[in-house]
Amino acid sequence: MTKRLYTKIVGTGSYIPTRTISNDYFKDFVFFDACTKQPLEKSNEEIIQKFKEITNISERRWLTDDLVNSDMAAFAVIQACESASIDPETLDFIIIGHNFGDVNAGSTQTDLLPSLANKVKAKLNIKNSSCICHDIISGCPGWTQGMVIADAYIRSGIYTRGVVVGSDVLSRISDPHDRDTMIYADGAGATIVEAIESDEPTGILAHSSRSDSVHYWNLLTNGTSFNPDLEGNDQFIKMAGHKLYVYAISNVPAVVKESIEKAGLQLGDIKKVLMHQANEKMDETILKNVFKLYGQKEIPEGIMPMSIEKLGNSSAATVPTLLDLILKGKMEGQSINEGDTILLCSVGAGMNINSIVYKM
């Protein structure tokens, strides 16, 4: 059999902030209605209880005040390089998926210049001038989109080794008067990818993507606080939660099925589904709808590992962080073994969807 070039993950790393924020942290917040701009009539106890029932988030991690996003990304890259036993100087590219760059504590001002990838390269003191750097702004699918681009780089023969990072600090750009602020978390995950020649399919087998910008570009935007009396013109992340939910459960399953078909596989070949996590009920519905497309009702127990209860929604960092935790044995009852075929999937602003079929 003729050998082919594949993109393989050879090392992983992550940074989970040390600051834990429980749901009780929000009990004294004053949440406003998005339409009326008036305080919500329900008590915070009711709001928090309903929030937990829908999302299953009990706590999340927020970055400590002394750090910024590029610091987290650098920590994750260092871990990934150590995991792969490589020198960072040997990287051909650094790709970082994020949404707001560096934001200092106590501010909502984003700093996108230079790119996070260039900042990380500088912070790691990588002197190799042939190592290119660029960022991806693609909502929560930033890391999966980065993996698709890395696969194109490697399969084309342009580059042979690089790192793809998903890193976001959402806590500093969330509106304290918007109940959605309870969803948002911070974190970073990184993967070292290399070109591997193999006569057996391995690494990235296939991927499918979709962007529905014309009708859905405004499901995730920047906007002013729901509190009309809040001083200043700070811009916060704003999410049309229900519309995003409907979009995701309606469109992600078909993209997942298409990626599996491109790989020449069946649903039964998939051992794990690592999906972006903003709402546990949404993910469960997406998975159920994937199985419906194959005419199946029974979903294997444990096929979709969930980290959202303790880590919240860390946007572009969610999937690579989840992968790192499982591969390093840090998720109880979960494992990914050699030869397993898994799905890496995300949906987010744009609206953008990526589904990657990957063989360990």
HELIX and SHEET records of a PDB file:
HELIX    1   1 ASN A   23  PHE A   26  5                                   4    
HELIX    2   2 ASN A   44  THR A   55  1                                  12    
HELIX    3   3 ASN A   69  ALA A   84  1                                  16    
HELIX    4   4 PRO A   88  THR A   90  5                                   3    
HELIX    5   5 LEU A  116  LYS A  123  1                                   8    
HELIX    6   6 GLY A  142  SER A  156  1                                  15    
HELIX    7   7 SER A  171  ILE A  173  5                                   3    
HELIX    8   8 ARG A  179  MET A  182  5                                   4    
HELIX    9   9 SER A  213  TYR A  216  1                                   4    
HELIX   10  10 TRP A  217  LEU A  219  5                                   3    
HELIX   11  11 GLY A  241  LYS A  262  1                                  22    
HELIX   12  12 LEU A  267  ASP A  269  5                                   3    
HELIX   13  13 GLU A  280  LEU A  293  1                                  14    
HELIX   14  14 ILE A  308  LEU A  311  1                                   4    
HELIX   15  15 SER A  315  ALA A  317  5                                   3    
HELIX   16  16 THR A  318  LEU A  327  1                                  10    
SHEET    1   A 5 ARG A   4  TYR A  15  0                                        
SHEET    2   A 5 ASP A 186  SER A 198 -1                                        
SHEET    3   A 5 ARG A 161  VAL A 169 -1                                        
SHEET    4   A 5 PHE A  93  HIS A  98  1                                        
SHEET    5   A 5 ILE A 132  ILE A 137  1                                        
SHEET    1   B 2 ARG A  19  SER A  22  0                                        
SHEET    2   B 2 GLU A  59  TRP A  62 -1                                        
SHEET    1   C 4 GLY A 203  SER A 211  0                                        
SHEET    2   C 4 ASN A 352  LYS A 359 -1                                        
SHEET    3   C 4 THR A 341  GLY A 348 -1                                        
SHEET    4   C 4 ILE A 270  MET A 275  1                                        
SHEET    1   D 2 LEU A 220  GLY A 223  0                                        
SHEET    2   D 2 PHE A 236  MET A 239 -1                                        
END                                                                             
